[in-house]
Amino acid sequence: MAMTNGGGGADPKRPRRRSSGGKRRPVSVVGVLGELLITAGVFVLLFLGWQVWLNDIIEGAAQDKQAQQLSQTWKAGAAPAPPKAVGPGTPVVGVAPGNAQKFGILYVPRFGQTWERPIAQGVGVADVLDKIGVGHYPGSAMPGAVGNFAIAAHRHAYGGGFENLHMLHVGDHVYIGTKDGWYEYTFRDIEYVKPNQVNVLQPVPMEPGVAPVDRILTMTTCNPFFSTAERMIAFATFDTWYPYAEGAPPEIATTVDQVG
């Protein structure tokens, strides 16, 4: 009679299991490096997502809030309305404040009914463009003055004030609000120049030494997206001026009156 295996002896026909105490495969340096690179890549993608999209949303909302607070400050201190002027008259021209001091608000209806950005003196990256949004080139004209009122903003990140500058259509209005009133400009053209082509900031853009007779608005930003290879320059010309005490232009009245 054949005998069954009672478990005390090994079945010669059953393959042996590898002992759990066997040697592990050595860790590959290439494998570790690959994992580190993958992890680093994930962090880079997360950072870019923050910098390009989420940061723009957060900073843009904060800059809108700054603009609304500045507008409310002017409203609280507004003087009684003077007799209504006949026609636009000569616009009041303010004096440039100290560096990083806010003095104006930029309104671009093409960018949306709730879009507005504060304007500060200077174009320093850390103290103005990153922190406030839109900067005024020192030495260029103030809003409404004869000459070239030149401003700058980031294309992306830190609110991306001029992200959609390329979407302007000829004839679109651009408004600059100050404590004195609103200055209406009409968009005319876009140029693309090298970063060192600073003659676009001249009193007559690209015409050094020529005396200005017009009131011009120049908006500058980097181009293309995620690059500083060149500059996008948008030009607008002055139309008219609305004294503060007489109320905002109808096209931006809702934006001006919004309270965040």
CYANA upper distance limits for C-alpha pairs under 8 A (distance plus 0.5 A):
  5 ASN  CA      9 GLY  CA      7.48
  5 ASN  CA     11 ASP  CA      8.09
 10 ALA  CA     14 ARG  CA      8.50
 18 ARG  CA     22 GLY  CA      7.61
 27 VAL  CA     31 GLY  CA      7.91
 27 VAL  CA     32 VAL  CA      8.13
 28 SER  CA     32 VAL  CA      6.87
 29 VAL  CA     33 LEU  CA      6.61
 30 VAL  CA     34 GLY  CA      6.54
 31 GLY  CA     35 GLU  CA      6.77
 32 VAL  CA     36 LEU  CA      6.75
 33 LEU  CA     37 LEU  CA      6.64
 34 GLY  CA     38 ILE  CA      6.68
 35 GLU  CA     39 THR  CA      6.67
 36 LEU  CA     40 ALA  CA      6.56
 37 LEU  CA     41 GLY  CA      6.49
 38 ILE  CA     42 VAL  CA      6.80
 39 THR  CA     43 PHE  CA      6.93
 40 ALA  CA     44 VAL  CA      6.67
 41 GLY  CA     45 LEU  CA      6.67
 42 VAL  CA     46 LEU  CA      6.67
 43 PHE  CA     47 PHE  CA      6.56
 44 VAL  CA     48 LEU  CA      6.61
 45 LEU  CA     49 GLY  CA      6.57
 46 LEU  CA     50 TRP  CA      6.72
 47 PHE  CA     51 GLN  CA      6.48
 48 LEU  CA     52 VAL  CA      6.26
 48 LEU  CA     53 TRP  CA      8.45
 49 GLY  CA     53 TRP  CA      6.08
 49 GLY  CA     54 LEU  CA      7.13
 50 TRP  CA     54 LEU  CA      5.28
 50 TRP  CA     55 ASN  CA      5.80
 51 GLN  CA     55 ASN  CA      5.57
 51 GLN  CA     56 ASP  CA      7.47
 51 GLN  CA    157 ALA  CA      6.19
 51 GLN  CA    158 TYR  CA      8.29
 52 VAL  CA     56 ASP  CA      6.59
 52 VAL  CA    156 HIS  CA      6.75
 52 VAL  CA    157 ALA  CA      5.77
 53 TRP  CA     57 ILE  CA      6.86
 53 TRP  CA    157 ALA  CA      8.00
 54 LEU  CA     58 ILE  CA      6.71
 55 ASN  CA     59 GLU  CA      6.32
 55 ASN  CA    157 ALA  CA      6.78
 55 ASN  CA    158 TYR  CA      6.80
 55 ASN  CA    159 GLY  CA      7.47
 56 ASP  CA     60 GLY  CA      6.07
 56 ASP  CA    156 HIS  CA      7.52
 56 ASP  CA    157 ALA  CA      5.58
 56 ASP  CA    158 TYR  CA      5.94
 56 ASP  CA    159 GLY  CA      4.70
 56 ASP  CA    160 GLY  CA      6.37
 57 ILE  CA     61 ALA  CA      6.62
 57 ILE  CA    159 GLY  CA      6.97
 58 ILE  CA     62 ALA  CA      6.78
 58 ILE  CA    159 GLY  CA      7.68
 59 GLU  CA     63 GLN  CA      6.61
 59 GLU  CA    158 TYR  CA      5.90
 59 GLU  CA    159 GLY  CA      4.99
 60 GLY  CA     64 ASP  CA      6.68
 60 GLY  CA    158 TYR  CA      7.59
 60 GLY  CA    159 GLY  CA      4.43
 60 GLY  CA    160 GLY  CA      7.50
 60 GLY  CA    161 GLY  CA      7.84
 61 ALA  CA     65 LYS  CA      6.70
 61 ALA  CA    159 GLY  CA      8.13
 62 ALA  CA     66 GLN  CA      6.78
 63 GLN  CA     67 ALA  CA      6.74
 63 GLN  CA    116 GLU  CA      8.23
 63 GLN  CA    117 ARG  CA      6.21
 63 GLN  CA    118 PRO  CA      7.04
 63 GLN  CA    132 ILE  CA      6.89
 63 GLN  CA    133 GLY  CA      7.08
 63 GLN  CA    159 GLY  CA      7.69
 64 ASP  CA     68 GLN  CA      6.74
 64 ASP  CA    115 TRP  CA      7.32
 64 ASP  CA    116 GLU  CA      5.95
 64 ASP  CA    117 ARG  CA      6.02
 64 ASP  CA    118 PRO  CA      7.91
 65 LYS  CA     69 GLN  CA      6.67
 65 LYS  CA    260 GLY  CA      6.71
 66 GLN  CA     70 LEU  CA      6.68
 66 GLN  CA    117 ARG  CA      8.09
 66 GLN  CA    118 PRO  CA      6.93
 67 ALA  CA     71 SER  CA      6.66
 67 ALA  CA    105 ILE  CA      6.53
 67 ALA  CA    116 GLU  CA      6.89
 67 ALA  CA    117 ARG  CA      6.05
 67 ALA  CA    118 PRO  CA      5.26
 68 GLN  CA     72 GLN  CA      6.64
 68 GLN  CA    256 VAL  CA      7.99
 68 GLN  CA    258 GLN  CA      7.79
 68 GLN  CA    259 VAL  CA      6.92
 68 GLN  CA    260 GLY  CA      7.29
 69 GLN  CA     73 THR  CA      6.69
 70 LEU  CA     74 TRP  CA      6.98
 70 LEU  CA    105 ILE  CA      8.49
 70 LEU  CA    118 PRO  CA      8.32
 71 SER  CA     75 LYS  CA      6.72
 71 SER  CA    105 ILE  CA      8.38
 71 SER  CA    256 VAL  CA      7.64
 72 GLN  CA     76 ALA  CA      6.62
 73 THR  CA     77 GLY  CA      7.01
 74 TRP  CA     78 ALA  CA      6.45
 74 TRP  CA    179 LYS  CA      5.99
 78 ALA  CA    179 LYS  CA      8.47
 78 ALA  CA    244 TYR  CA      8.16
 78 ALA  CA    245 ALA  CA      7.08
 79 ALA  CA    245 ALA  CA      7.13
 80 PRO  CA    245 ALA  CA      7.04
 81 ALA  CA    245 ALA  CA      5.14
 81 ALA  CA    246 GLU  CA      6.53
 82 PRO  CA    245 ALA  CA      7.65
 82 PRO  CA    246 GLU  CA      8.38
 84 LYS  CA    246 GLU  CA      7.83
 85 ALA  CA     89 GLY  CA      7.47
 88 PRO  CA    240 THR  CA      5.93
 88 PRO  CA    241 TRP  CA      6.06
 88 PRO  CA    242 TYR  CA      7.53
 89 GLY  CA    241 TRP  CA      8.01
 90 THR  CA    241 TRP  CA      8.27
 91 PRO  CA    144 GLY  CA      6.30
 91 PRO  CA    145 ALA  CA      8.20
 91 PRO  CA    183 TYR  CA      8.38
 91 PRO  CA    240 THR  CA      8.25
 91 PRO  CA    241 TRP  CA      6.20
 92 VAL  CA    144 GLY  CA      7.45
 92 VAL  CA    180 ASP  CA      7.30
 93 VAL  CA    142 MET  CA      7.05
 93 VAL  CA    143 PRO  CA      6.90
 93 VAL  CA    144 GLY  CA      6.33
 93 VAL  CA    145 ALA  CA      6.37
 94 GLY  CA    142 MET  CA      7.08
 94 GLY  CA    143 PRO  CA      7.94
 94 GLY  CA    180 ASP  CA      8.35
 95 VAL  CA    142 MET  CA      7.66
 96 ALA  CA    103 PHE  CA      8.49
 96 ALA  CA    121 GLN  CA      7.50
 96 ALA  CA    142 MET  CA      7.30
 97 PRO  CA    101 GLN  CA      6.60
 97 PRO  CA    102 LYS  CA      8.33
 97 PRO  CA    103 PHE  CA      7.68
 97 PRO  CA    121 GLN  CA      6.91
 98 GLY  CA    121 GLN  CA      6.97
 99 ASN  CA    120 ALA  CA      7.98
 99 ASN  CA    121 GLN  CA      5.51
 99 ASN  CA    122 GLY  CA      5.93
100 ALA  CA    120 ALA  CA      5.77
100 ALA  CA    121 GLN  CA      5.51
100 ALA  CA    122 GLY  CA      6.44
100 ALA  CA    127 ASP  CA      6.91
100 ALA  CA    128 VAL  CA      6.17
101 GLN  CA    120 ALA  CA      5.64
101 GLN  CA    121 GLN  CA      6.06
102 LYS  CA    118 PRO  CA      7.17
102 LYS  CA    119 ILE  CA      6.10
102 LYS  CA    120 ALA  CA      4.48
102 LYS  CA    121 GLN  CA      6.99
103 PHE  CA    118 PRO  CA      8.21
103 PHE  CA    119 ILE  CA      6.64
103 PHE  CA    120 ALA  CA      6.34
103 PHE  CA    121 GLN  CA      7.91
103 PHE  CA    178 THR  CA      6.78
103 PHE  CA    179 LYS  CA      8.29
104 GLY  CA    118 PRO  CA      6.38
104 GLY  CA    119 ILE  CA      5.37
104 GLY  CA    120 ALA  CA      7.42
104 GLY  CA    176 ILE  CA      7.00
104 GLY  CA    177 GLY  CA      5.84
104 GLY  CA    178 THR  CA      5.12
104 GLY  CA    179 LYS  CA      8.13
105 ILE  CA    116 GLU  CA      7.16
105 ILE  CA    117 ARG  CA      6.05
105 ILE  CA    118 PRO  CA      4.90
105 ILE  CA    119 ILE  CA      5.90
105 ILE  CA    176 ILE  CA      6.16
105 ILE  CA    177 GLY  CA      5.38
105 ILE  CA    178 THR  CA      7.05
106 LEU  CA    116 GLU  CA      6.13
106 LEU  CA    117 ARG  CA      5.68
106 LEU  CA    118 PRO  CA      6.72
106 LEU  CA    119 ILE  CA      7.17
106 LEU  CA    174 VAL  CA      8.02
106 LEU  CA    175 TYR  CA      6.44
106 LEU  CA    176 ILE  CA      5.38
106 LEU  CA    177 GLY  CA      6.91
107 TYR  CA    115 TRP  CA      7.16
107 TYR  CA    116 GLU  CA      5.46
107 TYR  CA    117 ARG  CA      7.43
107 TYR  CA    174 VAL  CA      6.54
107 TYR  CA    175 TYR  CA      5.50
107 TYR  CA    176 ILE  CA      6.84
107 TYR  CA    177 GLY  CA      8.10
107 TYR  CA    252 ILE  CA      7.90
108 VAL  CA    112 GLY  CA      7.78
108 VAL  CA    115 TRP  CA      7.43
108 VAL  CA    116 GLU  CA      7.60
108 VAL  CA    173 HIS  CA      7.31
108 VAL  CA    174 VAL  CA      5.45
108 VAL  CA    175 TYR  CA      6.94
109 PRO  CA    113 GLN  CA      6.44
109 PRO  CA    115 TRP  CA      7.91
109 PRO  CA    172 ASP  CA      8.41
109 PRO  CA    173 HIS  CA      7.56
109 PRO  CA    174 VAL  CA      7.66
109 PRO  CA    251 GLU  CA      7.95
109 PRO  CA    252 ILE  CA      7.48
110 ARG  CA    167 MET  CA      8.31
110 ARG  CA    168 LEU  CA      7.17
110 ARG  CA    172 ASP  CA      7.56
111 PHE  CA    115 TRP  CA      6.63
111 PHE  CA    164 ASN  CA      7.67
113 GLN  CA    252 ILE  CA      7.96
113 GLN  CA    254 THR  CA      7.88
113 GLN  CA    255 THR  CA      6.33
114 THR  CA    255 THR  CA      6.01
114 THR  CA    258 GLN  CA      8.39
115 TRP  CA    255 THR  CA      7.90
116 GLU  CA    255 THR  CA      8.16
117 ARG  CA    133 GLY  CA      7.12
117 ARG  CA    134 VAL  CA      7.32
117 ARG  CA    161 GLY  CA      7.77
118 PRO  CA    132 ILE  CA      7.14
118 PRO  CA    133 GLY  CA      7.07
118 PRO  CA    134 VAL  CA      6.80
119 ILE  CA    132 ILE  CA      7.81
119 ILE  CA    133 GLY  CA      7.44
119 ILE  CA    134 VAL  CA      5.30
119 ILE  CA    135 GLY  CA      6.04
119 ILE  CA    136 HIS  CA      7.33
120 ALA  CA    128 VAL  CA      7.20
120 ALA  CA    132 ILE  CA      7.53
120 ALA  CA    134 VAL  CA      6.86
120 ALA  CA    135 GLY  CA      5.51
120 ALA  CA    136 HIS  CA      6.62
121 GLN  CA    128 VAL  CA      8.26
121 GLN  CA    135 GLY  CA      6.17
121 GLN  CA    136 HIS  CA      5.42
121 GLN  CA    137 TYR  CA      7.57
121 GLN  CA    138 PRO  CA      7.39
122 GLY  CA    128 VAL  CA      7.17
122 GLY  CA    135 GLY  CA      5.79
122 GLY  CA    136 HIS  CA      5.63
122 GLY  CA    137 TYR  CA      5.97
122 GLY  CA    138 PRO  CA      6.21
123 VAL  CA    128 VAL  CA      6.44
123 VAL  CA    129 LEU  CA      6.80
123 VAL  CA    134 VAL  CA      8.35
123 VAL  CA    135 GLY  CA      5.27
123 VAL  CA    136 HIS  CA      6.63
123 VAL  CA    137 TYR  CA      6.44
123 VAL  CA    138 PRO  CA      8.34
123 VAL  CA    151 ILE  CA      8.47
123 VAL  CA    152 ALA  CA      7.32
124 GLY  CA    128 VAL  CA      5.83
124 GLY  CA    129 LEU  CA      6.80
124 GLY  CA    135 GLY  CA      8.27
125 VAL  CA    129 LEU  CA      5.31
125 VAL  CA    130 ASP  CA      6.18
126 ALA  CA    130 ASP  CA      5.80
126 ALA  CA    131 LYS  CA      7.05
127 ASP  CA    131 LYS  CA      6.23
127 ASP  CA    132 ILE  CA      7.97
128 VAL  CA    132 ILE  CA      5.58
128 VAL  CA    133 GLY  CA      6.85
128 VAL  CA    134 VAL  CA      7.53
128 VAL  CA    135 GLY  CA      6.59
129 LEU  CA    133 GLY  CA      5.17
129 LEU  CA    134 VAL  CA      6.28
129 LEU  CA    135 GLY  CA      6.66
129 LEU  CA    152 ALA  CA      8.27
129 LEU  CA    153 ALA  CA      6.44
129 LEU  CA    154 HIS  CA      7.18
129 LEU  CA    158 TYR  CA      8.14
130 ASP  CA    154 HIS  CA      8.42
130 ASP  CA    158 TYR  CA      5.80
130 ASP  CA    159 GLY  CA      8.47
131 LYS  CA    158 TYR  CA      7.78
133 GLY  CA    153 ALA  CA      6.51
133 GLY  CA    154 HIS  CA      7.90
133 GLY  CA    158 TYR  CA      7.69
133 GLY  CA    159 GLY  CA      7.15
133 GLY  CA    160 GLY  CA      8.28
133 GLY  CA    161 GLY  CA      6.76
134 VAL  CA    151 ILE  CA      7.17
134 VAL  CA    152 ALA  CA      6.16
134 VAL  CA    153 ALA  CA      5.28
134 VAL  CA    154 HIS  CA      8.41
134 VAL  CA    161 GLY  CA      7.44
135 GLY  CA    151 ILE  CA      5.90
135 GLY  CA    152 ALA  CA      5.76
135 GLY  CA    153 ALA  CA      6.97
136 HIS  CA    140 SER  CA      8.21
136 HIS  CA    149 PHE  CA      8.19
136 HIS  CA    150 ALA  CA      6.51
136 HIS  CA    151 ILE  CA      4.91
136 HIS  CA    152 ALA  CA      7.06
137 TYR  CA    149 PHE  CA      8.45
137 TYR  CA    150 ALA  CA      6.19
137 TYR  CA    151 ILE  CA      6.25
137 TYR  CA    152 ALA  CA      7.94
140 SER  CA    147 GLY  CA      8.05
140 SER  CA    148 ASN  CA      6.39
140 SER  CA    149 PHE  CA      6.04
140 SER  CA    150 ALA  CA      6.51
140 SER  CA    201 LEU  CA      7.62
140 SER  CA    202 GLN  CA      8.11
140 SER  CA    203 PRO  CA      7.54
141 ALA  CA    145 ALA  CA      6.39
141 ALA  CA    146 VAL  CA      7.58
141 ALA  CA    147 GLY  CA      6.11
141 ALA  CA    148 ASN  CA      5.68
141 ALA  CA    149 PHE  CA      4.98
141 ALA  CA    150 ALA  CA      7.70
141 ALA  CA    203 PRO  CA      8.06
142 MET  CA    148 ASN  CA      8.36
142 MET  CA    149 PHE  CA      5.93
143 PRO  CA    149 PHE  CA      6.42
143 PRO  CA    176 ILE  CA      7.46
143 PRO  CA    183 TYR  CA      7.26
144 GLY  CA    149 PHE  CA      8.45
144 GLY  CA    183 TYR  CA      6.75
144 GLY  CA    215 ARG  CA      6.90
144 GLY  CA    238 PHE  CA      7.72
144 GLY  CA    241 TRP  CA      8.17
145 ALA  CA    149 PHE  CA      8.10
145 ALA  CA    215 ARG  CA      6.46
146 VAL  CA    212 PRO  CA      7.01
146 VAL  CA    213 VAL  CA      6.58
146 VAL  CA    214 ASP  CA      5.95
146 VAL  CA    215 ARG  CA      4.94
146 VAL  CA    216 ILE  CA      7.90
147 GLY  CA    203 PRO  CA      5.13
147 GLY  CA    204 VAL  CA      7.06
147 GLY  CA    212 PRO  CA      5.76
147 GLY  CA    213 VAL  CA      7.34
147 GLY  CA    214 ASP  CA      6.52
147 GLY  CA    215 ARG  CA      5.59
147 GLY  CA    216 ILE  CA      6.49
148 ASN  CA    201 LEU  CA      7.41
148 ASN  CA    202 GLN  CA      7.32
148 ASN  CA    203 PRO  CA      5.25
148 ASN  CA    204 VAL  CA      7.08
148 ASN  CA    205 PRO  CA      7.89
148 ASN  CA    215 ARG  CA      6.76
148 ASN  CA    216 ILE  CA      5.19
148 ASN  CA    217 LEU  CA      6.25
148 ASN  CA    218 THR  CA      7.20
149 PHE  CA    215 ARG  CA      8.19
149 PHE  CA    216 ILE  CA      6.51
149 PHE  CA    217 LEU  CA      5.32
149 PHE  CA    218 THR  CA      6.64
150 ALA  CA    201 LEU  CA      6.87
150 ALA  CA    217 LEU  CA      6.37
150 ALA  CA    218 THR  CA      5.06
150 ALA  CA    219 MET  CA      6.47
150 ALA  CA    220 THR  CA      8.16
151 ILE  CA    217 LEU  CA      8.42
151 ILE  CA    218 THR  CA      6.77
151 ILE  CA    219 MET  CA      5.58
151 ILE  CA    220 THR  CA      6.80
152 ALA  CA    219 MET  CA      6.21
152 ALA  CA    220 THR  CA      5.24
152 ALA  CA    221 THR  CA      6.37
153 ALA  CA    160 GLY  CA      7.67
153 ALA  CA    161 GLY  CA      6.07
153 ALA  CA    162 PHE  CA      6.32
153 ALA  CA    219 MET  CA      8.48
153 ALA  CA    220 THR  CA      7.27
153 ALA  CA    221 THR  CA      6.18
154 HIS  CA    158 TYR  CA      7.68
154 HIS  CA    159 GLY  CA      8.02
154 HIS  CA    160 GLY  CA      5.59
154 HIS  CA    161 GLY  CA      6.29
154 HIS  CA    162 PHE  CA      6.49
154 HIS  CA    163 GLU  CA      7.82
154 HIS  CA    221 THR  CA      6.38
154 HIS  CA    222 CYS  CA      7.39
155 ARG  CA    160 GLY  CA      5.34
155 ARG  CA    161 GLY  CA      6.79
155 ARG  CA    162 PHE  CA      5.35
155 ARG  CA    163 GLU  CA      4.87
155 ARG  CA    164 ASN  CA      8.33
155 ARG  CA    221 THR  CA      6.33
155 ARG  CA    222 CYS  CA      6.43
155 ARG  CA    223 ASN  CA      7.99
155 ARG  CA    225 PHE  CA      7.40
156 HIS  CA    160 GLY  CA      4.58
156 HIS  CA    161 GLY  CA      7.96
156 HIS  CA    162 PHE  CA      8.11
156 HIS  CA    163 GLU  CA      6.39
156 HIS  CA    225 PHE  CA      7.66
156 HIS  CA    226 PHE  CA      7.68
162 PHE  CA    221 THR  CA      7.03
164 ASN  CA    168 LEU  CA      8.09
165 LEU  CA    234 ALA  CA      7.91
166 HIS  CA    190 ILE  CA      8.19
168 LEU  CA    172 ASP  CA      7.05
168 LEU  CA    187 PHE  CA      7.79
169 HIS  CA    187 PHE  CA      7.56
169 HIS  CA    188 ARG  CA      8.47
170 VAL  CA    186 THR  CA      8.17
170 VAL  CA    187 PHE  CA      5.92
170 VAL  CA    188 ARG  CA      5.64
170 VAL  CA    189 ASP  CA      7.26
171 GLY  CA    186 THR  CA      6.03
171 GLY  CA    187 PHE  CA      5.93
171 GLY  CA    188 ARG  CA      7.06
172 ASP  CA    186 THR  CA      6.15
172 ASP  CA    187 PHE  CA      5.86
173 HIS  CA    184 GLU  CA      7.11
173 HIS  CA    185 TYR  CA      6.15
173 HIS  CA    186 THR  CA      5.09
173 HIS  CA    187 PHE  CA      6.68
174 VAL  CA    184 GLU  CA      6.49
174 VAL  CA    185 TYR  CA      5.64
174 VAL  CA    186 THR  CA      6.58
174 VAL  CA    187 PHE  CA      7.47
174 VAL  CA    236 ALA  CA      8.30
175 TYR  CA    182 TRP  CA      6.81
175 TYR  CA    183 TYR  CA      5.98
175 TYR  CA    184 GLU  CA      5.22
175 TYR  CA    185 TYR  CA      6.65
176 ILE  CA    182 TRP  CA      6.03
176 ILE  CA    183 TYR  CA      5.59
176 ILE  CA    184 GLU  CA      7.23
177 GLY  CA    181 GLY  CA      6.31
177 GLY  CA    182 TRP  CA      4.86
177 GLY  CA    183 TYR  CA      6.91
178 THR  CA    182 TRP  CA      6.83
178 THR  CA    244 TYR  CA      8.47
179 LYS  CA    244 TYR  CA      7.18
180 ASP  CA    243 PRO  CA      6.61
180 ASP  CA    244 TYR  CA      5.78
181 GLY  CA    241 TRP  CA      7.54
181 GLY  CA    242 TYR  CA      5.91
181 GLY  CA    243 PRO  CA      4.80
181 GLY  CA    244 TYR  CA      4.30
181 GLY  CA    245 ALA  CA      8.00
181 GLY  CA    248 ALA  CA      8.23
182 TRP  CA    241 TRP  CA      6.26
182 TRP  CA    242 TYR  CA      5.54
182 TRP  CA    243 PRO  CA      7.07
182 TRP  CA    244 TYR  CA      7.22
182 TRP  CA    248 ALA  CA      7.38
182 TRP  CA    249 PRO  CA      7.94
183 TYR  CA    238 PHE  CA      7.95
183 TYR  CA    239 ASP  CA      8.31
183 TYR  CA    240 THR  CA      6.74
183 TYR  CA    241 TRP  CA      5.16
183 TYR  CA    242 TYR  CA      7.00
184 GLU  CA    238 PHE  CA      6.54
184 GLU  CA    239 ASP  CA      6.04
184 GLU  CA    240 THR  CA      5.90
184 GLU  CA    241 TRP  CA      6.55
184 GLU  CA    242 TYR  CA      8.48
185 TYR  CA    216 ILE  CA      8.38
185 TYR  CA    217 LEU  CA      7.61
185 TYR  CA    236 ALA  CA      6.19
185 TYR  CA    237 THR  CA      5.61
185 TYR  CA    238 PHE  CA      4.75
185 TYR  CA    239 ASP  CA      5.85
185 TYR  CA    240 THR  CA      7.89
186 THR  CA    236 ALA  CA      5.52
186 THR  CA    237 THR  CA      5.83
186 THR  CA    238 PHE  CA      6.94
186 THR  CA    239 ASP  CA      7.22
187 PHE  CA    234 ALA  CA      7.93
187 PHE  CA    235 PHE  CA      6.51
187 PHE  CA    236 ALA  CA      4.55
187 PHE  CA    237 THR  CA      7.13
188 ARG  CA    234 ALA  CA      8.18
188 ARG  CA    235 PHE  CA      6.23
188 ARG  CA    236 ALA  CA      5.68
188 ARG  CA    237 THR  CA      7.62
189 ASP  CA    234 ALA  CA      6.38
189 ASP  CA    235 PHE  CA      5.91
189 ASP  CA    236 ALA  CA      7.69
190 ILE  CA    232 MET  CA      7.43
190 ILE  CA    233 ILE  CA      5.97
190 ILE  CA    234 ALA  CA      4.93
190 ILE  CA    235 PHE  CA      6.78
191 GLU  CA    232 MET  CA      6.49
191 GLU  CA    233 ILE  CA      5.57
191 GLU  CA    234 ALA  CA      7.00
192 TYR  CA    230 GLU  CA      7.30
192 TYR  CA    231 ARG  CA      6.16
192 TYR  CA    232 MET  CA      5.27
192 TYR  CA    233 ILE  CA      6.62
193 VAL  CA    197 GLN  CA      6.75
193 VAL  CA    230 GLU  CA      6.22
193 VAL  CA    231 ARG  CA      5.79
193 VAL  CA    232 MET  CA      7.17
193 VAL  CA    233 ILE  CA      8.04
194 LYS  CA    229 ALA  CA      7.62
194 LYS  CA    230 GLU  CA      5.16
194 LYS  CA    231 ARG  CA      6.51
195 PRO  CA    228 THR  CA      8.18
195 PRO  CA    229 ALA  CA      7.56
195 PRO  CA    230 GLU  CA      5.78
195 PRO  CA    231 ARG  CA      6.28
198 VAL  CA    202 GLN  CA      8.17
199 ASN  CA    205 PRO  CA      6.56
199 ASN  CA    206 MET  CA      5.30
199 ASN  CA    207 GLU  CA      7.58
199 ASN  CA    208 PRO  CA      7.17
200 VAL  CA    204 VAL  CA      8.31
200 VAL  CA    205 PRO  CA      4.83
200 VAL  CA    206 MET  CA      5.48
200 VAL  CA    218 THR  CA      8.37
200 VAL  CA    233 ILE  CA      8.36
201 LEU  CA    205 PRO  CA      6.22
201 LEU  CA    206 MET  CA      8.09
201 LEU  CA    218 THR  CA      7.97
202 GLN  CA    206 MET  CA      6.99
202 GLN  CA    207 GLU  CA      7.34
202 GLN  CA    208 PRO  CA      6.59
203 PRO  CA    207 GLU  CA      8.49
203 PRO  CA    208 PRO  CA      8.28
203 PRO  CA    210 VAL  CA      8.13
203 PRO  CA    211 ALA  CA      7.67
203 PRO  CA    212 PRO  CA      6.29
204 VAL  CA    208 PRO  CA      7.49
204 VAL  CA    210 VAL  CA      6.86
204 VAL  CA    211 ALA  CA      7.54
204 VAL  CA    212 PRO  CA      6.04
214 ASP  CA    237 THR  CA      8.14
214 ASP  CA    238 PHE  CA      8.23
215 ARG  CA    237 THR  CA      6.60
215 ARG  CA    238 PHE  CA      5.86
216 ILE  CA    235 PHE  CA      7.65
216 ILE  CA    236 ALA  CA      6.39
216 ILE  CA    237 THR  CA      5.17
216 ILE  CA    238 PHE  CA      6.51
217 LEU  CA    235 PHE  CA      6.31
217 LEU  CA    236 ALA  CA      5.48
217 LEU  CA    237 THR  CA      6.54
217 LEU  CA    238 PHE  CA      7.87
218 THR  CA    233 ILE  CA      7.25
218 THR  CA    234 ALA  CA      6.24
218 THR  CA    235 PHE  CA      5.26
218 THR  CA    236 ALA  CA      6.98
219 MET  CA    233 ILE  CA      6.19
219 MET  CA    234 ALA  CA      5.56
219 MET  CA    235 PHE  CA      7.03
220 THR  CA    231 ARG  CA      7.18
220 THR  CA    232 MET  CA      6.26
220 THR  CA    233 ILE  CA      5.19
220 THR  CA    234 ALA  CA      7.01
221 THR  CA    231 ARG  CA      6.14
221 THR  CA    232 MET  CA      5.90
221 THR  CA    233 ILE  CA      7.28
222 CYS  CA    227 SER  CA      7.29
222 CYS  CA    228 THR  CA      5.80
222 CYS  CA    229 ALA  CA      7.96
222 CYS  CA    230 GLU  CA      6.57
222 CYS  CA    231 ARG  CA      5.07
222 CYS  CA    232 MET  CA      6.44
223 ASN  CA    227 SER  CA      6.47
223 ASN  CA    228 THR  CA      6.44
223 ASN  CA    229 ALA  CA      6.98
223 ASN  CA    230 GLU  CA      5.75
223 ASN  CA    231 ARG  CA      5.68
223 ASN  CA    232 MET  CA      6.23
224 PRO  CA    228 THR  CA      7.63
224 PRO  CA    229 ALA  CA      7.69
224 PRO  CA    230 GLU  CA      7.63
242 TYR  CA    246 GLU  CA      7.51
242 TYR  CA    247 GLY  CA      7.86
242 TYR  CA    248 ALA  CA      7.38
242 TYR  CA    249 PRO  CA      7.30
243 PRO  CA    247 GLY  CA      7.61
244 TYR  CA    248 ALA  CA      7.34
247 GLY  CA    253 ALA  CA      8.45
248 ALA  CA    252 ILE  CA      7.23
248 ALA  CA    253 ALA  CA      5.71
248 ALA  CA    256 VAL  CA      7.57
249 PRO  CA    253 ALA  CA      6.33
250 PRO  CA    254 THR  CA      8.41
252 ILE  CA    256 VAL  CA      6.63
253 ALA  CA    257 ASP  CA      6.63
254 THR  CA    258 GLN  CA      6.70
